[in-house]
């Protein structure tokens, strides 16, 4: 589900409220088994991976992209970024 949320963030140029974003992901990925909880957990993982951060000071809880997000975009996916990260940790 992290990949689905990541792809949604790649194409989502407007930073809206988190709940609206989650609902948008659910609506466009119903066939993939997207639920509120699964999308929410994926967003939390992306925060932990430091792909995104949530600006709670903004009036509408904006989703902000961080450097790891752009690195993953260059690699093409979250899993590619994680694999590269794991490779660096072992050397």
Secondary structure, DSSP 8 states (H G I E B T S, - for coil): -HHHHHHHHHH--S---HHHHHHHHHHHTGGGT--HHHHHHHHHHHHHTTSEEEETTSTT-EEEE-HHHHHHHHHTSHHHHHHHHHHHHH-
